[in-house]
Amino acid sequence: MRQTLLAIYPWIKALHVIAVIAWMAGMMYLPRLFVYHWRAEKGGEAERNFIQMERRLLKGIINPAMIAVWVLGLTMLYANPALLHDPWLHVKLAAVLSISAVHGLYAGAQRRFARGERPRTEKFWRIMNEVPFLLMMIAVIMVIVRPF
Ligand code: HEM
């Protein structure tokens, strides 16, 4: 099994990076929708549109992309377990777990916005818009530069 995975390792890594791009694109777009949704008139057409866009983005792109990133990432670790000893991977996984926690925060907020609520503040979602990007930078620098 490991031999087969190592033979297709470059394909797994390529699909991993493709899934990462989709996940990060969604994670940076959804809080932007929350910012505009927060201002929208309750019960209005704009609110209905935002609810639909947020649900489709989360269910259609962000959730499947996250699952693919984790499955492909863990598959590479199974195929290449020596990596588990590398400190850069530990820092990378800490950043990835943090991105996953932010994902959970967004999923909870999407449900509340869909119920017509206005969770947190507009300023909170503006700041949250930057957080996944900063965490992604840490993950990418760790896995490519491997500083330690
Ligand atoms: C979700 C859990 C994740 C796991 C378990 C994981 C694990 C891995 C592993 C084992 C590799 C191959 C390293 C190698 O053999 O060279 C890899 C490559 C990569 N990962 Fe992840 N990863 C995860 C999430 C992420 C995330 C969230 C990002 C970016 C935000 C990311 C970015 C990358 C990149 C850019 C590469 C390619 C590095 C290269 O070409 O050398 N990964 N990942």
Backbone and ligand atoms as CSV (ligand in chain L), in Angstrom:
chain,resi,resn,atom,element,x,y,z
A,1,MET,N,N,0.829,-1.199,0.000
A,1,MET,CA,C,0.000,0.000,0.000
A,1,MET,C,C,0.872,1.262,0.000
A,2,ARG,N,N,1.867,1.298,0.909
A,2,ARG,CA,C,2.748,2.487,0.983
A,2,ARG,C,C,3.498,2.663,-0.343
A,3,GLN,N,N,3.947,1.537,-0.936
A,3,GLN,CA,C,4.680,1.612,-2.205
A,3,GLN,C,C,3.812,2.244,-3.287
A,4,THR,N,N,2.559,1.843,-3.329
A,4,THR,CA,C,1.633,2.412,-4.328
A,4,THR,C,C,1.460,3.913,-4.100
A,5,LEU,N,N,1.276,4.289,-2.830
A,5,LEU,CA,C,1.088,5.717,-2.523
A,5,LEU,C,C,2.334,6.522,-2.860
A,6,LEU,N,N,3.510,5.959,-2.582
A,6,LEU,CA,C,4.754,6.679,-2.901
A,6,LEU,C,C,4.922,6.840,-4.408
A,7,ALA,N,N,4.402,5.860,-5.172
A,7,ALA,CA,C,4.514,5.942,-6.644
A,7,ALA,C,C,3.667,7.089,-7.200
A,8,ILE,N,N,2.529,7.371,-6.533
A,8,ILE,CA,C,1.652,8.449,-7.020
A,8,ILE,C,C,1.739,9.696,-6.133
A,9,TYR,N,N,2.791,9.751,-5.269
A,9,TYR,CA,C,2.937,10.824,-4.280
A,9,TYR,C,C,2.842,12.225,-4.924
A,10,PRO,N,N,3.536,12.458,-6.076
A,10,PRO,CA,C,3.441,13.804,-6.683
A,10,PRO,C,C,1.999,14.175,-7.050
A,11,TRP,N,N,1.208,13.175,-7.477
A,11,TRP,CA,C,-0.193,13.457,-7.810
A,11,TRP,C,C,-0.986,13.821,-6.556
A,12,ILE,N,N,-0.707,13.085,-5.459
A,12,ILE,CA,C,-1.413,13.354,-4.197
A,12,ILE,C,C,-1.068,14.769,-3.713
A,13,LYS,N,N,0.225,15.104,-3.818
A,13,LYS,CA,C,0.663,16.434,-3.370
A,13,LYS,C,C,0.029,17.528,-4.244
A,14,ALA,N,N,-0.037,17.285,-5.559
A,14,ALA,CA,C,-0.639,18.283,-6.463
A,14,ALA,C,C,-2.118,18.479,-6.119
A,15,LEU,N,N,-2.843,17.372,-5.913
A,15,LEU,CA,C,-4.265,17.471,-5.565
A,15,LEU,C,C,-4.441,18.147,-4.207
A,16,HIS,N,N,-3.479,17.904,-3.303
A,16,HIS,CA,C,-3.500,18.540,-1.976
A,16,HIS,C,C,-3.416,20.057,-2.114
A,17,VAL,N,N,-2.467,20.513,-2.916
A,17,VAL,CA,C,-2.289,21.955,-3.105
A,17,VAL,C,C,-3.500,22.575,-3.815
A,18,ILE,N,N,-4.096,21.846,-4.786
A,18,ILE,CA,C,-5.305,22.344,-5.466
A,18,ILE,C,C,-6.442,22.507,-4.451
A,19,ALA,N,N,-6.610,21.501,-3.583
A,19,ALA,CA,C,-7.659,21.576,-2.557
A,19,ALA,C,C,-7.376,22.713,-1.579
A,20,VAL,N,N,-6.093,22.921,-1.239
A,20,VAL,CA,C,-5.714,24.026,-0.348
A,20,VAL,C,C,-6.138,25.366,-0.956
A,21,ILE,N,N,-5.897,25.545,-2.254
A,21,ILE,CA,C,-6.245,26.804,-2.922
A,21,ILE,C,C,-7.761,27.037,-2.855
A,22,ALA,N,N,-8.551,25.971,-3.114
A,22,ALA,CA,C,-10.013,26.111,-3.062
A,22,ALA,C,C,-10.474,26.443,-1.643
A,23,TRP,N,N,-9.873,25.726,-0.662
A,23,TRP,CA,C,-10.257,25.960,0.744
A,23,TRP,C,C,-9.955,27.398,1.150
A,24,MET,N,N,-8.732,27.858,0.833
A,24,MET,CA,C,-8.343,29.211,1.227
A,24,MET,C,C,-9.164,30.280,0.500
A,25,ALA,N,N,-9.494,30.034,-0.770
A,25,ALA,CA,C,-10.304,31.011,-1.524
A,25,ALA,C,C,-11.655,31.201,-0.832
A,26,GLY,N,N,-12.274,30.078,-0.449
A,26,GLY,CA,C,-13.562,30.146,0.231
A,26,GLY,C,C,-13.449,30.779,1.614
A,27,MET,N,N,-12.360,30.430,2.333
A,27,MET,CA,C,-12.177,30.953,3.698
A,27,MET,C,C,-11.929,32.455,3.693
A,28,MET,N,N,-11.452,32.994,2.577
A,28,MET,CA,C,-11.227,34.450,2.515
A,28,MET,C,C,-12.438,35.184,1.920
A,29,TYR,N,N,-13.329,34.463,1.221
A,29,TYR,CA,C,-14.504,35.095,0.603
A,29,TYR,C,C,-15.687,35.129,1.580
A,30,LEU,N,N,-15.881,34.056,2.355
A,30,LEU,CA,C,-17.057,33.971,3.225
A,30,LEU,C,C,-17.145,35.113,4.240
A,31,PRO,N,N,-16.053,35.453,4.965
A,31,PRO,CA,C,-16.177,36.578,5.919
A,31,PRO,C,C,-16.459,37.912,5.219
A,32,ARG,N,N,-16.037,38.028,3.961
A,32,ARG,CA,C,-16.333,39.234,3.186
A,32,ARG,C,C,-17.844,39.336,2.969
A,33,LEU,N,N,-18.506,38.176,2.684
A,33,LEU,CA,C,-19.967,38.159,2.534
A,33,LEU,C,C,-20.628,38.516,3.866
A,34,PHE,N,N,-20.053,38.008,4.977
A,34,PHE,CA,C,-20.609,38.311,6.300
A,34,PHE,C,C,-20.578,39.822,6.577
A,35,VAL,N,N,-19.494,40.485,6.135
A,35,VAL,CA,C,-19.363,41.937,6.352
A,35,VAL,C,C,-20.536,42.667,5.687
A,36,TYR,N,N,-20.847,42.363,4.406
A,36,TYR,CA,C,-21.934,43.030,3.682
A,36,TYR,C,C,-23.294,42.556,4.192
A,37,HIS,N,N,-23.383,41.258,4.546
A,37,HIS,CA,C,-24.629,40.703,5.071
A,37,HIS,C,C,-25.008,41.407,6.369
A,38,TRP,N,N,-23.996,41.715,7.169
A,38,TRP,CA,C,-24.222,42.338,8.478
A,38,TRP,C,C,-24.987,43.660,8.347
A,39,ARG,N,N,-24.694,44.377,7.226
A,39,ARG,CA,C,-25.335,45.673,6.988
A,39,ARG,C,C,-26.697,45.544,6.326
A,40,ALA,N,N,-26.990,44.368,5.742
A,40,ALA,CA,C,-28.207,44.240,4.917
A,40,ALA,C,C,-29.469,44.362,5.769
A,41,GLU,N,N,-30.513,44.914,5.166
A,41,GLU,CA,C,-31.793,45.087,5.869
A,41,GLU,C,C,-32.380,43.714,6.206
A,42,LYS,N,N,-32.805,43.544,7.466
A,42,LYS,CA,C,-33.373,42.253,7.879
A,42,LYS,C,C,-34.654,41.971,7.086
A,43,GLY,N,N,-34.794,40.758,6.554
A,43,GLY,CA,C,-35.984,40.343,5.808
A,43,GLY,C,C,-35.992,40.831,4.372
A,44,GLY,N,N,-34.957,41.582,3.972
A,44,GLY,CA,C,-34.913,42.140,2.621
A,44,GLY,C,C,-34.369,41.150,1.607
A,45,GLU,N,N,-34.435,41.563,0.285
A,45,GLU,CA,C,-33.962,40.670,-0.773
A,45,GLU,C,C,-32.459,40.440,-0.678
A,46,ALA,N,N,-31.712,41.507,-0.308
A,46,ALA,CA,C,-30.251,41.364,-0.207
A,46,ALA,C,C,-29.903,40.292,0.827
A,47,GLU,N,N,-30.633,40.308,1.961
A,47,GLU,CA,C,-30.370,39.315,3.010
A,47,GLU,C,C,-30.610,37.907,2.468
A,48,ARG,N,N,-31.725,37.732,1.725
A,48,ARG,CA,C,-32.031,36.392,1.163
A,48,ARG,C,C,-30.911,35.938,0.221
A,49,ASN,N,N,-30.410,36.861,-0.594
A,49,ASN,CA,C,-29.318,36.513,-1.519
A,49,ASN,C,C,-28.055,36.115,-0.769
A,50,PHE,N,N,-27.694,36.881,0.278
A,50,PHE,CA,C,-26.488,36.566,1.049
A,50,PHE,C,C,-26.611,35.191,1.713
A,51,ILE,N,N,-27.802,34.898,2.259
A,51,ILE,CA,C,-28.008,33.602,2.926
A,51,ILE,C,C,-27.736,32.466,1.933
A,52,GLN,N,N,-28.262,32.624,0.701
A,52,GLN,CA,C,-28.074,31.573,-0.318
A,52,GLN,C,C,-26.602,31.471,-0.738
A,53,MET,N,N,-25.961,32.638,-0.960
A,53,MET,CA,C,-24.547,32.624,-1.390
A,53,MET,C,C,-23.655,31.988,-0.322
A,54,GLU,N,N,-23.878,32.359,0.930
A,54,GLU,CA,C,-23.047,31.830,2.024
A,54,GLU,C,C,-23.222,30.317,2.167
A,55,ARG,N,N,-24.499,29.835,2.047
A,55,ARG,CA,C,-24.737,28.401,2.191
A,55,ARG,C,C,-24.063,27.625,1.053
A,56,ARG,N,N,-24.204,28.140,-0.185
A,56,ARG,CA,C,-23.608,27.439,-1.341
A,56,ARG,C,C,-22.082,27.424,-1.250
A,57,LEU,N,N,-21.503,28.572,-0.819
A,57,LEU,CA,C,-20.041,28.662,-0.719
A,57,LEU,C,C,-19.520,27.673,0.326
A,58,LEU,N,N,-20.209,27.620,1.486
A,58,LEU,CA,C,-19.751,26.740,2.565
A,58,LEU,C,C,-19.945,25.272,2.208
A,59,LYS,N,N,-21.185,24.915,1.756
A,59,LYS,CA,C,-21.489,23.500,1.508
A,59,LYS,C,C,-20.863,23.006,0.209
A,60,GLY,N,N,-20.783,23.926,-0.803
A,60,GLY,CA,C,-20.359,23.485,-2.138
A,60,GLY,C,C,-18.858,23.554,-2.368
A,61,ILE,N,N,-18.174,24.435,-1.615
A,61,ILE,CA,C,-16.725,24.599,-1.855
A,61,ILE,C,C,-15.901,24.398,-0.579
A,62,ILE,N,N,-16.188,25.195,0.466
A,62,ILE,CA,C,-15.299,25.203,1.639
A,62,ILE,C,C,-15.266,23.845,2.347
A,63,ASN,N,N,-16.443,23.261,2.632
A,63,ASN,CA,C,-16.461,21.961,3.338
A,63,ASN,C,C,-15.784,20.848,2.536
A,64,PRO,N,N,-16.178,20.641,1.247
A,64,PRO,CA,C,-15.507,19.562,0.496
A,64,PRO,C,C,-14.003,19.798,0.345
A,65,ALA,N,N,-13.596,21.070,0.151
A,65,ALA,CA,C,-12.160,21.359,-0.017
A,65,ALA,C,C,-11.396,21.035,1.258
A,66,MET,N,N,-11.979,21.367,2.424
A,66,MET,CA,C,-11.286,21.070,3.683
A,66,MET,C,C,-11.103,19.569,3.866
A,67,ILE,N,N,-12.177,18.818,3.545
A,67,ILE,CA,C,-12.089,17.356,3.677
A,67,ILE,C,C,-10.987,16.816,2.762
A,68,ALA,N,N,-10.935,17.320,1.521
A,68,ALA,CA,C,-9.906,16.854,0.572
A,68,ALA,C,C,-8.504,17.204,1.069
A,69,VAL,N,N,-8.315,18.430,1.615
A,69,VAL,CA,C,-7.000,18.838,2.127
A,69,VAL,C,C,-6.535,17.888,3.228
A,70,TRP,N,N,-7.458,17.588,4.163
A,70,TRP,CA,C,-7.097,16.702,5.282
A,70,TRP,C,C,-6.829,15.269,4.811
A,71,VAL,N,N,-7.706,14.726,3.985
A,71,VAL,CA,C,-7.540,13.344,3.525
A,71,VAL,C,C,-6.229,13.189,2.745
A,72,LEU,N,N,-5.964,14.124,1.818
A,72,LEU,CA,C,-4.739,14.030,1.006
A,72,LEU,C,C,-3.496,14.305,1.855
A,73,GLY,N,N,-3.588,15.245,2.788
A,73,GLY,CA,C,-2.454,15.551,3.666
A,73,GLY,C,C,-2.108,14.367,4.563
A,74,LEU,N,N,-3.143,13.755,5.170
A,74,LEU,CA,C,-2.913,12.604,6.047
A,74,LEU,C,C,-2.444,11.388,5.242
A,75,THR,N,N,-2.899,11.274,3.996
A,75,THR,CA,C,-2.437,10.187,3.140
A,75,THR,C,C,-0.940,10.306,2.885
A,76,MET,N,N,-0.475,11.550,2.650
A,76,MET,CA,C,0.972,11.760,2.447
A,76,MET,C,C,1.750,11.432,3.723
A,77,LEU,N,N,1.164,11.760,4.883
A,77,LEU,CA,C,1.853,11.442,6.141
A,77,LEU,C,C,1.902,9.929,6.360
A,78,TYR,N,N,0.835,9.238,5.936
A,78,TYR,CA,C,0.826,7.766,6.039
A,78,TYR,C,C,1.902,7.167,5.130
A,79,ALA,N,N,2.011,7.741,3.919
A,79,ALA,CA,C,2.992,7.232,2.945
A,79,ALA,C,C,4.418,7.595,3.352
A,80,ASN,N,N,4.565,8.716,4.061
A,80,ASN,CA,C,5.899,9.239,4.398
A,80,ASN,C,C,5.964,9.605,5.884
A,81,PRO,N,N,5.806,8.609,6.795
A,81,PRO,CA,C,5.688,8.902,8.235
A,81,PRO,C,C,6.923,9.555,8.852
A,82,ALA,N,N,8.061,9.496,8.185
A,82,ALA,CA,C,9.280,10.125,8.723
A,82,ALA,C,C,9.087,11.627,8.916
A,83,LEU,N,N,8.178,12.203,8.111
A,83,LEU,CA,C,7.923,13.641,8.204
A,83,LEU,C,C,7.410,14.024,9.591
A,84,LEU,N,N,6.776,13.063,10.286
A,84,LEU,CA,C,6.168,13.367,11.583
A,84,LEU,C,C,7.197,13.808,12.622
A,85,HIS,N,N,8.478,13.534,12.348
A,85,HIS,CA,C,9.526,13.930,13.292
A,85,HIS,C,C,10.018,15.353,13.037
A,86,ASP,N,N,9.582,15.952,11.932
A,86,ASP,CA,C,10.112,17.272,11.541
A,86,ASP,C,C,9.370,18.415,12.243
A,87,PRO,N,N,10.116,19.267,12.987
A,87,PRO,CA,C,9.452,20.373,13.706
A,87,PRO,C,C,8.632,21.285,12.782
A,88,TRP,N,N,9.082,21.483,11.519
A,88,TRP,CA,C,8.320,22.364,10.609
A,88,TRP,C,C,6.900,21.835,10.400
A,89,LEU,N,N,6.773,20.485,10.351
A,89,LEU,CA,C,5.434,19.922,10.161
A,89,LEU,C,C,4.560,20.156,11.399
A,90,HIS,N,N,5.161,20.108,12.586
A,90,HIS,CA,C,4.388,20.358,13.819
A,90,HIS,C,C,3.808,21.776,13.802
A,91,VAL,N,N,4.660,22.767,13.404
A,91,VAL,CA,C,4.182,24.155,13.334
A,91,VAL,C,C,3.124,24.283,12.235
A,92,LYS,N,N,3.366,23.598,11.107
A,92,LYS,CA,C,2.383,23.636,10.001
A,92,LYS,C,C,1.030,23.093,10.464
A,93,LEU,N,N,1.059,21.934,11.155
A,93,LEU,CA,C,-0.198,21.335,11.612
A,93,LEU,C,C,-0.894,22.209,12.656
A,94,ALA,N,N,-0.115,22.936,13.478
A,94,ALA,CA,C,-0.729,23.864,14.431
A,94,ALA,C,C,-1.469,24.972,13.665
A,95,ALA,N,N,-0.848,25.471,12.582
A,95,ALA,CA,C,-1.501,26.498,11.759
A,95,ALA,C,C,-2.747,25.920,11.080
A,96,VAL,N,N,-2.644,24.678,10.612
A,96,VAL,CA,C,-3.767,24.035,9.915
A,96,VAL,C,C,-4.927,23.774,10.872
A,97,LEU,N,N,-4.619,23.352,12.109
A,97,LEU,CA,C,-5.684,23.141,13.105
A,97,LEU,C,C,-6.361,24.469,13.425
A,98,SER,N,N,-5.567,25.564,13.427
A,98,SER,CA,C,-6.147,26.887,13.687
A,98,SER,C,C,-7.070,27.291,12.530
A,99,ILE,N,N,-6.658,27.008,11.276
A,99,ILE,CA,C,-7.521,27.321,10.121
A,99,ILE,C,C,-8.819,26.506,10.237
A,100,SER,N,N,-8.689,25.251,10.674
A,100,SER,CA,C,-9.877,24.399,10.817
A,100,SER,C,C,-10.807,24.933,11.906
A,101,ALA,N,N,-10.227,25.498,12.973
A,101,ALA,CA,C,-11.058,26.095,14.036
A,101,ALA,C,C,-11.794,27.322,13.509
A,102,VAL,N,N,-11.102,28.137,12.693
A,102,VAL,CA,C,-11.752,29.309,12.085
A,102,VAL,C,C,-12.880,28.839,11.160
A,103,HIS,N,N,-12.646,27.727,10.461
A,103,HIS,CA,C,-13.673,27.120,9.601
A,103,HIS,C,C,-14.925,26.822,10.414
A,104,GLY,N,N,-14.717,26.242,11.597
A,104,GLY,CA,C,-15.837,25.920,12.492
A,104,GLY,C,C,-16.587,27.176,12.921
A,105,LEU,N,N,-15.830,28.249,13.208
A,105,LEU,CA,C,-16.439,29.531,13.598
A,105,LEU,C,C,-17.317,30.055,12.462
A,106,TYR,N,N,-16.793,29.971,11.217
A,106,TYR,CA,C,-17.557,30.444,10.053
A,106,TYR,C,C,-18.834,29.614,9.862
A,107,ALA,N,N,-18.720,28.279,10.041
A,107,ALA,CA,C,-19.884,27.403,9.839
A,107,ALA,C,C,-20.983,27.737,10.845
A,108,GLY,N,N,-20.568,28.012,12.088
A,108,GLY,CA,C,-21.538,28.392,13.119
A,108,GLY,C,C,-22.204,29.720,12.777
A,109,ALA,N,N,-21.389,30.670,12.296
A,109,ALA,CA,C,-21.918,31.993,11.947
A,109,ALA,C,C,-22.875,31.887,10.761
A,110,GLN,N,N,-22.548,31.038,9.793
A,110,GLN,CA,C,-23.414,30.880,8.612
A,110,GLN,C,C,-24.807,30.433,9.040
A,111,ARG,N,N,-24.864,29.508,10.001
A,111,ARG,CA,C,-26.177,29.035,10.484
A,111,ARG,C,C,-26.947,30.178,11.158
A,112,ARG,N,N,-26.227,30.995,11.930
A,112,ARG,CA,C,-26.909,32.087,12.652
A,112,ARG,C,C,-27.370,33.180,11.674
A,113,PHE,N,N,-26.529,33.529,10.690
A,113,PHE,CA,C,-26.940,34.506,9.676
A,113,PHE,C,C,-28.168,33.974,8.922
A,114,ALA,N,N,-28.193,32.640,8.660
A,114,ALA,CA,C,-29.312,32.039,7.913
A,114,ALA,C,C,-30.618,32.108,8.717
A,115,ARG,N,N,-30.481,32.240,10.051
A,115,ARG,CA,C,-31.679,32.385,10.903
A,115,ARG,C,C,-32.079,33.853,11.041
A,116,GLY,N,N,-31.397,34.725,10.294
A,116,GLY,CA,C,-31.731,36.152,10.322
A,116,GLY,C,C,-31.007,36.908,11.418
A,117,GLU,N,N,-30.088,36.218,12.127
A,117,GLU,CA,C,-29.335,36.908,13.192
A,117,GLU,C,C,-28.172,37.721,12.604
A,118,ARG,N,N,-27.537,38.529,13.425
A,118,ARG,CA,C,-26.341,39.296,13.029
A,118,ARG,C,C,-25.249,39.006,14.053
A,119,PRO,N,N,-24.624,37.794,13.971
A,119,PRO,CA,C,-23.606,37.437,14.977
A,119,PRO,C,C,-22.377,38.344,14.922
A,120,ARG,N,N,-21.762,38.582,16.087
A,120,ARG,CA,C,-20.553,39.414,16.249
A,120,ARG,C,C,-20.808,40.847,15.757
A,121,THR,N,N,-19.773,41.492,15.161
A,121,THR,CA,C,-19.910,42.851,14.637
A,121,THR,C,C,-19.340,42.890,13.220
A,122,GLU,N,N,-19.649,43.962,12.494
A,122,GLU,CA,C,-19.113,44.105,11.132
A,122,GLU,C,C,-17.593,44.162,11.194
A,123,LYS,N,N,-17.082,44.909,12.197
A,123,LYS,CA,C,-15.626,45.051,12.338
A,123,LYS,C,C,-14.973,43.701,12.625
A,124,PHE,N,N,-15.630,42.828,13.414
A,124,PHE,CA,C,-15.102,41.497,13.731
A,124,PHE,C,C,-14.892,40.703,12.441
A,125,TRP,N,N,-15.879,40.740,11.520
A,125,TRP,CA,C,-15.766,39.957,10.286
A,125,TRP,C,C,-14.719,40.569,9.344
A,126,ARG,N,N,-14.519,41.905,9.437
A,126,ARG,CA,C,-13.438,42.515,8.637
A,126,ARG,C,C,-12.079,41.991,9.095
A,127,ILE,N,N,-11.902,41.894,10.411
A,127,ILE,CA,C,-10.628,41.387,10.954
A,127,ILE,C,C,-10.481,39.898,10.650
A,128,MET,N,N,-11.581,39.140,10.837
A,128,MET,CA,C,-11.531,37.688,10.602
A,128,MET,C,C,-11.186,37.369,9.149
A,129,ASN,N,N,-11.451,38.351,8.265
A,129,ASN,CA,C,-11.152,38.159,6.839
A,129,ASN,C,C,-9.655,37.911,6.629
A,130,GLU,N,N,-8.803,38.475,7.494
A,130,GLU,CA,C,-7.342,38.390,7.333
A,130,GLU,C,C,-6.747,37.142,7.995
A,131,VAL,N,N,-7.432,36.612,9.008
A,131,VAL,CA,C,-6.843,35.545,9.820
A,131,VAL,C,C,-6.462,34.298,9.017
A,132,PRO,N,N,-7.355,33.734,8.165
A,132,PRO,CA,C,-6.960,32.541,7.415
A,132,PRO,C,C,-5.736,32.782,6.531
A,133,PHE,N,N,-5.618,34.015,5.990
A,133,PHE,CA,C,-4.480,34.318,5.113
A,133,PHE,C,C,-3.172,34.252,5.896
A,134,LEU,N,N,-3.176,34.831,7.099
A,134,LEU,CA,C,-1.962,34.818,7.926
A,134,LEU,C,C,-1.581,33.385,8.306
A,135,LEU,N,N,-2.581,32.574,8.668
A,135,LEU,CA,C,-2.306,31.186,9.045
A,135,LEU,C,C,-1.814,30.379,7.835
A,136,MET,N,N,-2.395,30.661,6.661
A,136,MET,CA,C,-1.976,29.972,5.428
A,136,MET,C,C,-0.511,30.294,5.129
A,137,MET,N,N,-0.116,31.570,5.359
A,137,MET,CA,C,1.289,31.956,5.128
A,137,MET,C,C,2.227,31.121,5.994
A,138,ILE,N,N,1.859,30.913,7.258
A,138,ILE,CA,C,2.701,30.110,8.153
A,138,ILE,C,C,2.803,28.684,7.617
A,139,ALA,N,N,1.658,28.089,7.214
A,139,ALA,CA,C,1.641,26.702,6.730
A,139,ALA,C,C,2.506,26.545,5.481
A,140,VAL,N,N,2.365,27.458,4.534
A,140,VAL,CA,C,3.113,27.345,3.272
A,140,VAL,C,C,4.619,27.554,3.496
A,141,ILE,N,N,4.982,28.557,4.329
A,141,ILE,CA,C,6.414,28.793,4.603
A,141,ILE,C,C,7.022,27.566,5.295
A,142,MET,N,N,6.294,26.977,6.236
A,142,MET,CA,C,6.812,25.797,6.941
A,142,MET,C,C,7.060,24.638,5.976
A,143,VAL,N,N,6.084,24.349,5.101
A,143,VAL,CA,C,6.209,23.145,4.272
A,143,VAL,C,C,7.181,23.334,3.110
A,144,ILE,N,N,7.399,24.590,2.676
A,144,ILE,CA,C,8.312,24.807,1.535
A,144,ILE,C,C,9.709,25.204,2.004
A,145,VAL,N,N,9.823,26.123,2.958
A,145,VAL,CA,C,11.136,26.585,3.424
A,145,VAL,C,C,11.730,25.605,4.441
A,146,ARG,N,N,10.890,24.965,5.268
A,146,ARG,CA,C,11.310,24.028,6.318
A,146,ARG,C,C,12.443,24.638,7.155
A,147,PRO,N,N,12.196,25.769,7.828
A,147,PRO,CA,C,13.260,26.516,8.517
A,147,PRO,C,C,13.881,25.756,9.696
A,148,PHE,N,N,13.184,24.723,10.228
A,148,PHE,CA,C,13.762,23.933,11.321
A,148,PHE,C,C,13.161,22.533,11.301
L,1,HEM,C1,C,-4.988,19.613,6.827
L,1,HEM,C2,C,-3.930,19.032,7.200
L,1,HEM,C3,C,-2.677,18.962,6.347
L,1,HEM,C4,C,-1.764,17.954,6.370
L,1,HEM,C5,C,-1.815,16.676,7.213
L,1,HEM,C6,C,-0.717,18.305,5.403
L,1,HEM,C7,C,0.387,17.514,5.105
L,1,HEM,C8,C,1.213,17.727,4.032
L,1,HEM,C9,C,2.277,16.811,3.620
L,1,HEM,C10,C,2.646,15.512,4.321
L,1,HEM,C11,C,2.848,17.350,2.516
L,1,HEM,C12,C,3.997,16.751,1.663
L,1,HEM,C13,C,5.312,17.201,2.191
L,1,HEM,C14,C,6.365,16.544,1.327
L,1,HEM,O1,O,6.440,15.313,1.315
L,1,HEM,O2,O,7.106,17.274,0.677
L,1,HEM,C15,C,2.163,18.594,2.234
L,1,HEM,C16,C,2.483,19.403,1.187
L,1,HEM,C17,C,1.995,20.669,1.097
L,1,HEM,N1,N,1.066,21.262,1.922
L,1,HEM,FE1,FE,-0.018,20.373,3.327
L,1,HEM,N2,N,-1.002,19.517,4.842
L,1,HEM,C18,C,-2.190,19.956,5.403
L,1,HEM,C19,C,-2.822,21.157,5.134
L,1,HEM,C20,C,-2.247,22.133,4.376
L,1,HEM,C21,C,-2.708,23.500,4.339
L,1,HEM,C22,C,-3.919,24.033,5.092
L,1,HEM,C23,C,-1.858,24.178,3.519
L,1,HEM,C24,C,-1.851,25.629,3.144
L,1,HEM,C25,C,-2.648,26.528,3.669
L,1,HEM,C26,C,-0.893,23.222,2.994
L,1,HEM,C27,C,0.081,23.518,2.074
L,1,HEM,C28,C,0.911,22.569,1.507
L,1,HEM,C29,C,1.806,22.814,0.368
L,1,HEM,C30,C,1.955,24.145,-0.366
L,1,HEM,C31,C,2.468,21.615,0.104
L,1,HEM,C32,C,3.501,21.314,-1.028
L,1,HEM,C33,C,4.883,21.537,-0.500
L,1,HEM,C34,C,5.949,21.103,-1.500
L,1,HEM,O3,O,5.697,21.114,-2.695
L,1,HEM,O4,O,7.025,20.755,-1.059
L,1,HEM,N3,N,-1.153,21.994,3.547
L,1,HEM,N4,N,1.174,18.799,3.176
